[in-house]
Amino acid sequence: MDTLLTAADAALRTLFAPHRAQEASPARHCAKPEMEPAQQRLSGALMRVNHVGEICAQALYTAQATMTRDEQLRAHLWQAAREEGDHLAWTRERLDELGDRPSLLNPLWYAGAFAIGVVASKISDAVSLGFVVETENQVSAHLQSHLERLPEEDEASRAIVARMKDDEERHAADALAAGALELPAPAKALMQVAAKVMTTTAHYI
């Protein structure tokens, strides 16, 4: 019962509570000039997609931390979730500054990522960590594409995305060091398809 309540509390906080970062946003010292409407819409759409990614990260790490019986691994996963929580706060703050909104489908994205975390954890901790590695690698590549697409004038969004990319790569390396099992090619391909559906939809909805 305690496990279920913890998971439910984490879901409600992620989806509905105000997000507060433990570390100040990387964009705090960046200039935030007025942008052309098209540029602002693009930045808003890309940051909405990034915000969805952080919603999914919270769900994945919460599921894995809830399911594992390894106390050391659980502590590691909760620490990663807290760091991803900063990303969640930063992207939401930037969305507000851009006058844009989060995805209307965030509860759906959370539920899907949580289910993946549960299924992976049921197989083994090594497989669960393998999902972390592959997820973070795909997210890192995705963030790199955003750095290439974000308007040059949008220094604030670019600073946030660059810091997130560094953190995601570190999380992947940490999961590998903790004993992650490399996922088979079909599983990686399926994750790429699911990510493509999510990012394409979240860009608009």
Secondary structure, 3 states (H helix, E strand, C coil): CHHHHHHHHHHHHHHHCCCCCCCCCCCCCCCCCCCCHHHHHHHHHHHHHHHHHHHHHHHHHHHHHHHCCCHHHHHHHHHHHHHHHHHHHHHHHHHHHCCCCCCCCHHHHHHHHHHHHHHHHHHCHHHHHHHHHHHHHHHHHHHHHHHHHCCCCCHHHHHHHHHHHHHHHHHHHHHHHCCCCCCCHHHHHHHHHHHHHHHHHHHHC
